[in-house]
Amino acid sequence: MRHALRSHRLILALFILTLATVAAALPTDGSPWHPTYRPELDIERAAGPIDIDGRLNESAWDDAAMITHFAEHQPGDQVQPPFATEVFVAYDEHHLYVAFVCQDDDPTSIRASFCRRDNIFVDDNVIVAIDPFGDATRAYEFMVNPYGIQGDLLWSSGNGEDSSYDAIYHTAARITDTGWQAEFAIPFSSLRFPDTPEQIWRVDFWRNHPRDVRTQASWAAYDRDEQCWPCQWGVLTGIEDVSPGSSLDLIPAFTAAQAGQRQGNGDFENDDITGEMSLTARYDISSDLSAEATINPDFSQVESDAAQIDVNSNFALFFSEKRPFFQEGADLWNTWFNAVYTRQINDPTVAGKLLGRAGQTNYGVLAARDRHSAIILPFEERSWIIENGESTNTVARVRTDIGEQTHVGLVATDRRYDDGGGGSLIGLDSRLRLNRNYQLELQYLHSFTNEPDDTSLTAGINGVTFDDGAHTADFDGEDFDGQAVYASLERNGRNWSFDLDYWDRSATFRAENGFEGRNSYRNAVANTQYMFRFDDSGVLDYLQPMVSVDRSWNQEDQTKDESLQAHLTGRFRWAQALFHAKYIAAAERYQGIDYEGLYYWHICANAKPADLLHVGGSANYGRQVVYRDQAFGMQEDYSLWADIKPLDRLLIETQISWSRSKHPDTDDVFFDGHIWRTKLGLQVSRELSLRLVTQYNGFRDQWEADPLLQYQINPLSIFYIGSTRDYHLITPSAQGEESWRLTDRQYFLKLQYLFRT
């Protein structure tokens, strides 16, 4: 009996212990954890003033609406995250206030850089995402890292995230004994939202936690089968009787520069020092309409474009837009064809734009006078860039959104050269969301070209014909028109996706204000991919194989190139490591010669094993066409880059790219060279930074050295002073020996300040 009693007691003890263990694993309310889809939050006016200092010690935070329930969606699929996050939200007449309290089991492992603005994307960071109109067409992302450094993005339907966007908002953050915390004050004047008594916004609050894997968690849970991101955000209510107001931004600027060049006789001569004033004004006429104009703008870039290897390319190179005037509204100009490429407005004397919204319709107009107009001449197998004189440029865009991620748009451009000639373009585009997985994309463009009547501009290519001999490349005043067509059916799902694309550019199609470097070109592409995801017990997070077929032909139905590609992408659960490998088997027809048996191997990878090191590289090898020599070449391309952070305030970014091609039988070298670029950045304070960029281009025997001292209060209030110095390997006539000599130099400074009323 006593033995049986002891057995029952043992069983009862084990049962109680089991219940206690299960209870300890459950949330404190006793219910199982579950993700929350499309959550709702009602907020109130702040009960008192809030000082943005990262401390959260104001009484107003005690009464603020609070969120504690986050869901992990990367790498886990809507599971409970391994860390706790609290978010507090309030508002007043002028600002939306958000505070994050981020718990961390090991605060010493927090990754943060004391760096320049927008360089925080690999750090621990938190995000306030806002879609004020709730139509999933345009959304703001405001970010901050544990040092209070900002980063922002503008998301738009069909274009994704644009990192060139800059907004004015206020942040502070600090690392604590239990993690880190941050505060935001987002001015309503930095947002566009409906002019209604009560605001109903789609919002989400994110936390990025990069360690061995980049864990992402947010307030709203996500269905991986739903391709629309903002459609799944939560709903924020309670903001009443606020408006962005009719603010006026005045941005005066002063620039000074002195350039110098080495002359043909070997002497180095400096030009006179020049100085110019400029003024940019932006006025928010209403919450739905803004106007901006600039007079004598200085569109110099603080940082030069990274050199690209173009030794075996026949087409013009594309560079991203970095100039602030053109960044506002850039998402509106984007379409599947590059009908608008604002860098075609090269050196404007005056420019203006109007951006607005009426109901579900967004519209914009941009006009500019350009001093030096570059013309891209596209042909079947290559493009040329022609320098021309002054021009007047106009761009217009209207886009009406019909439901979530469905729109119809119109784009029109016109460019008139002062010395005669020009070009216009008009077209329609549409994106139709068929259901949560499938979408259809369509675009049609029609161009009208009136060539300048000056064959000296096209010296070197005069006599080249196109459109089956109907026209010449000569600028001899010809008139012609052309068409471009794009159609795509896409599926995006949790695991399986595919894309079917068709592109068609007639031989006479041109985009004077855009970037279309090739015409007489038809292209059909089909690809499909599948995502294999693994649980957290393995080394791999996911593997994604993809197969793609591609065929291109000209307007005379001659096949130009075709390929079969196999890809494999994967991510490890170690050091945030990613890799991609592919094999391409191809054939190509160039200058009437058929090149069969082309192939290409590619592999690339990157990893961030520690806060102080982010490293990556790529390698390519295969049998390719050497266009300049019209021959086969065994081509090798390698690149290696590393971001090294020996101190929180010091970042060294270095990259080397190398390309070589040899004859497969004789080992004769067609080309062999490399480009090496290093940027050394020291962040003295949130505002003050020092930077030195050095770049060597082995294809041109050219060195560059660009130092810069910069003081930046906000994205539009900035002071900098610096120089550019170019060195070439030359042979002085007197010595007869090669030596590195300074060939071009420029000193410059800029003072610019934002006055907001």
C-alpha positions in Angstrom: 0.0 0.0 0.0 2.8 2.4 1.0 4.7 1.5 -2.2 1.6 2.2 -4.3 1.0 5.5 -2.5 4.6 6.5 -3.2 4.0 5.6 -6.8 0.9 7.8 -7.0 2.7 10.6 -5.3 5.6 10.3 -7.8 3.1 10.3 -10.7 1.3 13.3 -9.2 4.6 15.2 -8.7 5.6 14.5 -12.3 2.2 15.7 -13.5 2.4 18.9 -11.5 6.0 19.5 -12.7 4.8 19.0 -16.3 2.0 21.4 -15.8 4.4 24.0 -14.3 6.8 23.6 -17.2 4.0 24.1 -19.8 2.6 27.0 -17.8 6.0 28.7 -17.7 6.2 28.4 -21.5 2.8 30.1 -22.0 2.3 33.9 -22.1 1.4 35.4 -18.8 -2.3 35.7 -19.7 -2.4 31.9 -20.0 -3.4 31.8 -23.7 -1.1 30.4 -26.4 0.9 32.9 -28.4 -0.4 33.7 -31.9 0.4 36.3 -34.6 -1.9 39.3 -35.1 -2.9 40.1 -38.7 -3.9 43.6 -39.6 -3.9 44.9 -36.0 -5.5 48.1 -35.0 -4.3 50.9 -32.7 -6.1 54.0 -31.5 -3.9 56.8 -30.2 -4.5 60.0 -28.3 -2.9 63.5 -28.1 0.2 63.6 -25.9 -0.7 64.5 -22.3 2.3 66.8 -22.2 5.5 67.9 -24.0 8.0 65.2 -25.2 11.7 66.0 -25.5 13.4 63.8 -28.1 16.5 62.7 -26.1 16.2 58.9 -26.1 15.3 58.6 -22.4 11.5 58.3 -22.4 11.2 59.9 -19.0 8.4 62.3 -19.8 5.0 61.6 -18.2 3.4 61.9 -21.6 4.8 58.4 -22.5 2.9 56.9 -19.5 -0.5 57.7 -21.2 0.6 56.9 -24.7 -0.9 53.9 -26.6 1.4 50.9 -26.3 2.2 47.8 -28.4 4.0 44.8 -27.1 2.9 42.0 -29.5 5.4 41.5 -32.3 5.6 38.6 -34.8 8.9 37.4 -36.3 8.6 37.0 -40.1 12.3 36.5 -41.0 13.7 33.9 -40.7 10.7 32.5 -38.8 7.2 32.5 -40.4 5.0 34.5 -38.0 6.4 33.0 -34.8 7.1 34.6 -31.4 10.4 36.5 -31.7 13.3 35.7 -29.3 13.3 39.3 -28.0 10.7 41.7 -26.4 9.8 45.0 -28.0 7.6 47.8 -26.8 6.3 50.7 -28.8 4.6 53.8 -27.6 2.7 56.1 -29.9 1.2 59.6 -29.4 0.7 62.9 -31.3 0.3 66.6 -30.9 -0.6 69.4 -33.3 2.6 69.2 -35.2 4.2 65.7 -34.7 3.6 62.0 -34.6 5.7 60.6 -31.6 6.9 57.0 -31.5 9.2 55.4 -28.9 10.7 51.9 -29.0 12.1 49.9 -26.1 14.1 47.1 -27.5 15.1 44.3 -25.0 18.2 42.3 -25.7 19.6 39.3 -23.8 23.2 40.5 -24.6 23.4 44.3 -25.0 27.1 44.0 -25.8 26.1 42.3 -29.1 24.1 45.2 -30.4 25.3 46.3 -33.8 25.4 50.0 -34.4 27.5 52.5 -36.4 28.2 56.1 -35.6 28.0 57.1 -39.2 26.6 59.4 -41.8 22.9 59.4 -42.4 21.4 56.5 -44.4 24.4 54.2 -43.7 22.5 52.2 -40.9 20.8 49.5 -42.9 23.1 46.7 -41.6 22.8 47.9 -38.0 20.3 47.1 -35.4 17.5 49.5 -36.3 13.8 50.2 -35.8 11.3 51.4 -38.5 8.1 53.5 -38.4 6.3 52.6 -41.7 3.4 54.9 -42.7 0.9 54.7 -45.6 -1.2 57.8 -45.0 -3.7 57.2 -47.8 -4.0 53.5 -47.1 -4.0 52.5 -50.8 -0.6 50.6 -50.9 0.8 52.8 -53.6 3.3 55.1 -51.7 4.6 54.7 -48.1 7.3 56.3 -45.9 9.8 54.4 -43.8 11.5 56.3 -41.0 14.5 54.5 -39.4 16.9 55.0 -36.5 19.8 52.9 -35.1 20.9 52.7 -31.4 23.1 55.8 -31.8 20.2 57.9 -33.1 21.5 58.0 -36.7 18.7 58.2 -39.2 17.9 56.4 -42.4 14.8 56.7 -44.6 13.2 55.1 -47.6 10.3 55.8 -49.8 8.3 52.7 -50.9 6.2 52.8 -54.0 4.1 50.1 -55.8 6.1 48.6 -58.7 9.3 50.3 -57.7 9.9 49.0 -54.2 12.2 51.0 -51.8 14.0 54.1 -52.9 17.0 54.9 -50.6 17.6 58.3 -52.2 14.6 59.7 -50.5 15.3 62.2 -47.6 12.9 63.5 -45.0 13.1 65.9 -42.1 12.4 64.3 -38.8 13.9 64.1 -35.3 15.4 61.1 -33.5 17.4 60.2 -30.5 18.5 56.8 -29.1 20.7 55.2 -26.5 22.0 51.8 -25.5 20.9 50.6 -22.0 21.7 47.8 -19.6 18.8 45.7 -21.0 19.0 46.7 -24.7 18.4 50.0 -26.4 15.6 52.5 -26.9 14.7 55.2 -29.4 12.4 58.2 -29.9 10.9 59.7 -33.1 9.2 63.0 -33.7 7.9 62.9 -37.3 6.6 66.3 -38.4 3.3 66.2 -40.2 4.8 68.7 -42.6 7.1 65.9 -43.8 4.1 63.8 -44.8 1.4 63.9 -47.4 -2.0 62.7 -46.1 -5.7 63.3 -46.7 -7.3 66.6 -45.7 -9.9 65.0 -43.4 -10.9 65.7 -39.8 -9.7 62.2 -38.7 -6.7 60.3 -40.1 -7.0 56.6 -40.7 -3.5 55.4 -41.7 -1.9 52.0 -42.5 1.2 51.7 -40.3 3.7 49.1 -39.1 6.5 49.1 -36.6 9.5 47.0 -37.4 12.6 45.9 -35.5 15.7 44.5 -37.3 18.0 42.4 -35.1 21.1 41.3 -37.1 23.2 38.6 -35.5 24.0 35.2 -37.1 20.8 35.7 -39.0 19.0 39.0 -39.7 15.9 38.5 -37.5 13.0 40.8 -38.5 9.9 41.3 -36.4 6.9 43.7 -36.6 3.6 44.6 -35.1 1.7 43.3 -38.1 2.0 39.6 -39.0 2.5 38.8 -42.7 1.1 36.1 -45.1 4.0 35.1 -47.4 1.4 34.3 -50.0 0.4 37.9 -50.2 2.6 40.0 -52.5 1.3 43.4 -51.4 3.4 44.5 -48.4 1.5 47.6 -47.1 -1.8 45.8 -47.6 -1.0 43.8 -44.5 0.0 46.6 -42.2 -2.1 47.6 -39.2 -4.5 50.5 -38.9 -3.8 53.6 -36.9 -6.7 55.8 -35.8 -7.2 58.6 -33.4 -5.2 61.5 -35.1 -7.7 64.3 -35.4 -7.6 67.9 -36.6 -4.1 68.0 -37.9 -2.7 69.0 -41.3 0.7 69.4 -42.9 -0.1 73.1 -43.4 1.1 75.4 -46.1 4.8 75.4 -45.4 7.5 77.3 -47.4 11.0 75.9 -47.7 13.7 78.3 -48.9 17.1 76.8 -49.6 19.7 79.4 -50.5 23.2 78.1 -51.4 26.6 79.5 -52.3 29.2 77.5 -54.1 32.8 78.4 -55.1 35.2 76.4 -57.1 38.6 76.6 -58.8 39.6 74.1 -61.5 42.9 73.4 -63.0 44.3 71.3 -65.9 47.6 70.3 -67.2 48.2 71.8 -70.6 49.7 70.2 -73.7 53.0 71.8 -73.0 53.2 70.1 -69.6 52.4 73.2 -67.5 49.6 73.0 -65.0 47.3 76.0 -65.1 44.6 77.0 -62.6 41.4 78.7 -63.8 40.0 81.7 -62.0 38.0 81.1 -58.8 34.3 81.2 -59.5 31.4 81.7 -57.1 27.7 81.5 -57.6 24.5 81.9 -55.6 21.5 79.7 -56.1 18.0 79.5 -54.6 15.6 76.6 -54.3 12.1 77.2 -53.0 9.4 74.7 -52.2 5.9 75.6 -51.2 3.2 73.2 -50.0 0.2 74.8 -51.4 -2.0 72.2 -49.7 -1.7 68.6 -48.4 -2.3 67.5 -52.0 -0.2 70.0 -53.9 3.4 71.3 -53.8 5.5 73.4 -56.1 9.3 73.7 -56.3 11.6 75.8 -58.3 15.4 76.4 -58.5 17.4 79.2 -60.0 21.0 78.7 -61.0 21.2 75.4 -59.1 24.4 73.8 -58.1 23.9 70.1 -58.9 27.5 69.1 -58.0 27.6 65.7 -56.3 29.3 65.4 -52.9 30.6 62.0 -54.0 31.7 61.0 -57.5 30.1 58.1 -59.2 31.8 54.7 -58.7 33.7 53.7 -61.8 32.1 50.9 -63.8 34.0 48.4 -66.0 32.8 49.1 -69.5 35.7 47.7 -71.6 33.5 45.0 -73.2 30.2 46.9 -73.3 28.7 48.6 -76.3 26.0 50.5 -74.5 25.7 53.6 -72.4 26.2 53.2 -68.6 23.3 54.0 -66.2 24.0 56.0 -63.0 21.6 56.5 -60.2 20.1 60.0 -59.5 21.7 61.6 -56.4 20.6 65.2 -56.8 18.1 66.3 -54.2 15.9 68.4 -56.5 15.1 65.4 -58.7 14.6 62.9 -55.8 11.3 64.3 -54.6 8.6 62.7 -56.7 11.1 60.3 -58.4 8.8 57.3 -57.7 6.2 59.0 -59.9 8.5 59.2 -63.0 9.5 55.5 -62.8 7.9 53.1 -65.3 9.1 49.8 -66.7 10.8 51.5 -69.7 13.2 54.3 -68.6 11.1 56.9 -70.3 12.3 59.5 -67.8 16.0 59.7 -66.7 16.5 62.9 -64.9 20.3 62.8 -65.3 19.6 63.6 -68.9 19.0 67.2 -67.5 22.7 67.6 -67.1 23.4 71.2 -66.2 20.2 73.2 -65.7 20.1 77.0 -65.3 16.5 76.9 -64.0 14.1 74.2 -63.2 10.7 73.8 -61.6 8.2 71.1 -60.8 4.6 70.7 -59.6 3.6 67.5 -57.7 0.0 66.8 -56.6 -2.7 64.4 -55.8 -6.5 64.5 -56.5 -8.3 61.6 -55.0 -6.7 58.5 -56.3 -4.8 60.3 -59.0 -1.1 61.5 -58.6 0.3 63.9 -61.1 3.6 65.8 -61.7 5.2 68.2 -64.1 8.9 69.0 -64.4 10.5 71.6 -66.6 14.1 72.7 -67.0 16.5 74.6 -69.1 19.7 72.7 -69.7 23.1 74.2 -70.6 24.8 71.0 -72.0 22.5 68.4 -73.3 23.7 64.8 -73.8 21.9 62.7 -76.4 21.8 58.9 -76.2 21.6 57.4 -79.7 20.4 53.8 -79.4 21.0 51.2 -82.1 20.6 47.5 -82.5 24.1 46.5 -81.3 25.5 49.6 -79.6 24.7 53.2 -78.5 26.6 56.5 -78.7 26.4 59.6 -76.6 26.4 62.9 -78.4 27.1 66.3 -76.8 24.8 69.1 -77.8 24.0 72.6 -76.7 21.2 74.1 -74.7 17.7 72.6 -74.5 14.3 73.0 -72.9 13.0 69.9 -71.2 9.5 69.0 -70.0 8.3 65.9 -68.3 4.6 65.1 -67.3 3.1 62.2 -65.5 -0.4 61.2 -64.4 -1.1 58.0 -62.5 -4.5 56.9 -61.2 -4.6 54.1 -58.6 -7.6 51.8 -58.8 -7.6 49.6 -55.7 -4.6 48.1 -54.1 -1.5 47.9 -56.4 -3.6 48.5 -59.5 -3.0 51.6 -61.6 -3.3 53.3 -65.0 -0.7 55.9 -65.9 0.2 58.4 -68.6 3.7 59.7 -69.3 4.8 62.5 -71.7 8.2 64.1 -72.3 9.5 66.7 -74.7 13.0 68.1 -75.4 13.7 71.0 -77.7 17.3 72.0 -78.7 18.0 75.7 -79.1 19.9 75.0 -82.4 17.0 72.9 -83.8 15.7 69.5 -83.4 14.3 67.6 -80.5 12.1 64.7 -79.5 8.9 63.8 -77.8 7.4 60.8 -76.2 3.9 59.8 -74.9 2.7 56.5 -73.5 0.4 54.5 -71.3 1.2 52.0 -68.6 -0.9 49.9 -66.3 -0.5 47.4 -63.5 -3.4 45.1 -62.8 -3.5 43.0 -59.6 -5.5 40.0 -60.6 -5.4 38.4 -57.1 -3.0 38.3 -54.2 -0.5 36.2 -56.2 -0.9 37.3 -59.8 -0.4 40.6 -61.6 -0.3 41.9 -65.2 2.0 44.8 -66.2 1.6 46.6 -69.5 3.2 49.7 -71.2 3.1 51.3 -74.6 5.3 54.3 -75.7 5.3 56.2 -78.9 8.2 58.5 -79.7 8.6 61.4 -82.2 12.1 62.4 -83.3 13.3 65.5 -85.2 17.0 65.3 -85.6 19.2 68.4 -85.3 20.5 69.5 -88.7 24.3 69.5 -87.9 26.3 66.5 -89.1 29.4 67.8 -87.3 27.8 66.6 -84.0 27.8 63.0 -85.3 31.3 63.0 -86.8 32.6 59.5 -86.6 29.3 57.7 -87.0 28.0 59.6 -90.1 26.9 57.0 -92.7 25.8 54.4 -90.2 22.3 53.3 -91.1 19.3 51.8 -89.2 15.8 50.7 -89.8 16.9 48.4 -92.6 18.7 51.3 -94.3 15.8 53.8 -94.2 17.6 56.2 -91.9 21.2 57.3 -91.1 22.8 58.1 -87.8 23.8 61.5 -89.3 22.2 64.5 -87.6 20.7 65.7 -91.0 17.3 66.8 -89.8 15.4 63.6 -90.4 11.9 63.0 -88.9 10.7 59.6 -87.7 8.6 58.0 -85.0 8.9 54.7 -83.1 7.2 52.5 -80.6 8.0 50.4 -77.5 5.8 47.7 -75.9 6.2 45.8 -72.6 3.9 43.1 -71.2 4.4 40.9 -68.2 2.5 38.2 -66.3 3.9 37.5 -62.8 3.1 35.2 -59.9 4.6 35.9 -56.5 3.8 33.4 -53.8 5.1 31.9 -50.5 7.2 29.4 -52.3 6.6 29.3 -56.1 6.9 32.4 -58.4 7.2 32.9 -62.1 7.6 35.8 -64.5 6.8 36.0 -68.2 8.1 39.2 -69.9 8.0 40.6 -73.5 9.8 43.7 -74.6 9.7 45.3 -78.1 11.5 48.5 -79.2 11.3 49.5 -82.9 14.4 50.6 -84.8 13.2 54.2 -84.7 12.3 54.4 -81.0 14.1 57.0 -78.9 13.6 58.5 -75.5 15.1 62.0 -75.5 14.5 62.5 -71.8 15.0 58.9 -70.9 17.6 56.1 -70.8 17.0 53.6 -73.6 20.3 52.5 -75.0 19.1 49.9 -77.5 16.4 49.6 -80.1 15.4 47.3 -83.0 15.1 44.8 -80.2 12.6 42.2 -79.2 13.0 40.1 -76.1 11.0 37.3 -74.4 12.0 36.0 -71.0 10.4 33.3 -68.9 11.6 32.3 -65.4 10.3 30.3 -62.5 11.7 29.7 -59.0 10.8 27.8 -55.9 11.7 28.6 -52.3 12.7 25.7 -50.0 12.7 26.9 -46.4 14.3 25.0 -43.5 13.6 25.0 -39.8 16.0 26.6 -37.3 17.8 23.3 -36.5 19.9 23.3 -39.7 22.7 25.3 -41.2 20.6 26.7 -44.1 17.7 29.1 -43.8 16.5 28.7 -47.4 17.5 27.5 -50.9 15.9 29.0 -54.0 16.6 27.4 -57.4 15.5 29.2 -60.6 15.4 28.4 -64.3 15.2 31.1 -67.0 15.0 31.0 -70.8 15.7 34.2 -72.8 15.4 34.9 -76.6 16.0 38.2 -78.4 15.6 39.1 -82.0 15.6 42.3 -84.1 12.8 43.9 -86.1 13.7 41.8 -89.2 13.1 38.6 -87.1 16.8 37.7 -87.0 17.8 36.0 -83.8 20.3 38.1 -81.8 20.9 36.1 -78.7 19.3 33.3 -76.7 20.2 31.7 -73.4 19.3 29.1 -70.8 20.1 29.9 -67.2 20.1 27.9 -64.0 20.4 29.8 -60.7 20.7 28.8 -57.0 20.4 31.3 -54.2 20.7 30.4 -50.5 21.1 31.9 -47.0 22.9 30.4 -44.1 22.1 30.7 -40.4 25.6 31.9 -39.8 27.1 35.4 -40.1 24.1 36.5 -42.2 25.8 34.7 -45.1 24.2 34.7 -48.5 25.3 33.1 -51.8 24.2 33.0 -55.4 25.4 30.8 -58.2 24.4 30.5 -61.8 25.3 28.9 -65.1 24.4 30.4 -68.5 24.5 28.6 -71.9 24.1 31.1 -74.7 24.4 31.9 -78.4 24.7 35.4 -79.9 24.7 37.1 -83.3 26.9 40.2 -83.6 27.9 42.1 -86.7 26.5 39.3 -88.9 28.6 36.6 -87.2 27.0 33.8 -85.2 28.8 33.0 -81.9 27.8 29.6 -80.7 28.8 27.7 -77.6 29.0 30.7 -75.2 28.8 29.9 -71.5 29.3 31.7 -68.2 29.8 30.5 -64.6 29.0 32.9 -61.8 29.2 32.7 -58.0 28.9 35.5 -55.4 28.6 35.6 -51.6 28.7 38.0 -48.7 28.7 37.7 -44.9 28.8 39.9 -41.8 30.4 37.7 -39.2 30.9 40.6 -36.8 29.9 44.2 -36.3 33.3 45.3 -37.5 33.4 43.4 -40.8 31.1 43.0 -43.7 32.7 41.2 -46.7 31.7 39.8 -50.0 32.9 38.9 -53.5 32.1 37.4 -56.8 33.8 35.3 -59.5 32.8 34.8 -63.2 34.4 32.6 -65.9 33.3 31.7 -69.3 33.5 31.9 -73.1 32.2 35.3 -74.2 32.2 37.5 -77.2 34.9 40.3 -77.4 32.9 42.9 -79.3 35.8 45.2 -80.1 37.8 42.4 -81.8 34.8 40.3 -83.0 36.3 37.1 -81.5 35.8 34.6 -78.8 37.4 35.3 -75.5 37.8 33.3 -72.3 36.7 36.0 -69.8 37.4 36.2 -66.1 35.8 38.7 -63.8 36.5 38.9 -60.1 35.5 41.4 -57.4 36.1 41.6 -53.7 34.7 44.2 -51.2 34.9 44.7 -47.5 33.4 47.2 -45.1 35.7 47.4 -42.1 34.7 49.2 -38.9 37.7 49.2 -36.5 35.9 51.9 -34.5 32.3 52.9 -34.1 33.1 56.2 -35.8 35.5 54.9 -38.5 34.4 53.0 -41.6 36.7 51.8 -44.4 34.9 50.7 -47.5 37.1 49.1 -50.2 36.3 47.3 -53.4 38.5 45.9 -56.2 37.1 44.6 -59.5 39.2 42.9 -62.1 38.4 41.8 -65.7 40.5 39.9 -68.3 39.8 38.2 -71.6 42.2 36.0 -73.6 42.0 34.2 -76.9 41.0 30.6 -76.2 43.7 29.2 -78.6 46.6 31.7 -78.6 46.3 33.2 -75.1 46.6 36.6 -76.6 45.1 39.1 -74.2 42.2 41.2 -75.4 41.9 43.3 -72.3 43.2 43.1 -68.7 42.6 45.6 -66.0 41.1 46.4 -62.6 39.4 49.2 -60.7 40.1 49.7 -57.0 38.0 52.1 -54.9 38.4 52.9 -51.2 36.4 55.2 -49.1 37.6 56.2 -45.6 35.0 57.8 -43.5 35.4 59.3 -40.0 32.2 60.5 -38.2 33.3 63.1 -35.7 29.7 63.8 -34.5 26.2 63.3 -35.9 26.8 66.4 -38.1 30.5 66.5 -38.8 32.3 64.0 -41.0 35.6 63.6 -42.9 35.8 61.4 -46.0 38.5 60.5 -48.4 37.8 58.6 -51.6 40.6 57.1 -53.7 40.0 55.3 -56.9 42.3 53.7 -59.4 41.2 52.8 -62.9 43.7 50.4 -64.5 41.9 50.5 -67.9 42.6 54.2 -68.2 45.8 54.5 -66.1 44.0 57.0 -63.8 44.2 57.7 -60.1 41.6 59.8 -58.2 41.8 61.3 -54.7 38.8 63.1 -53.4 38.9 64.5 -49.8 35.8 66.1 -48.2 34.9 67.8 -44.9 31.2 67.9 -44.4 28.9 69.4 -41.7 25.2 68.3 -42.2 22.5 69.5 -39.9 19.7 67.8 -41.9 19.5 66.5 -45.5 19.0 70.0 -46.9 21.2 72.1 -44.5 24.8 71.3 -45.4 28.3 72.8 -45.6 31.2 71.0 -47.3 34.6 71.8 -48.6 36.8 69.4 -50.6 38.7 68.7 -53.8 39.1 66.3 -56.6 42.4 65.3 -58.0 43.0 63.2 -61.1 46.4 61.6 -61.9 47.4 59.9 -65.2 50.3 57.8 -66.3 51.9 60.0 -69.0 55.2 60.3 -70.8 56.5 63.9 -70.6 58.2 64.9 -73.8 61.4 66.1 -72.1 62.2 63.0 -70.0 60.7 60.3 -72.2 59.8 58.2 -69.1 56.4 57.4 -67.8 55.4 59.0 -64.6 52.2 59.7 -62.6 51.3 63.4 -63.0 48.4 65.5 -61.8 46.2 66.2 -64.8 43.0 67.7 -63.4 42.2 69.3 -60.0 39.3 71.1 -58.5 38.7 72.8 -55.2 35.2 73.5 -54.1 33.0 74.5 -51.2 29.3 74.8 -50.7 27.1 76.4 -48.1 23.4 75.5 -48.1 20.7 76.0 -45.4 17.1 75.1 -45.2 14.7 77.9 -43.9 11.3 76.4 -43.2 8.3 78.5 -42.3 
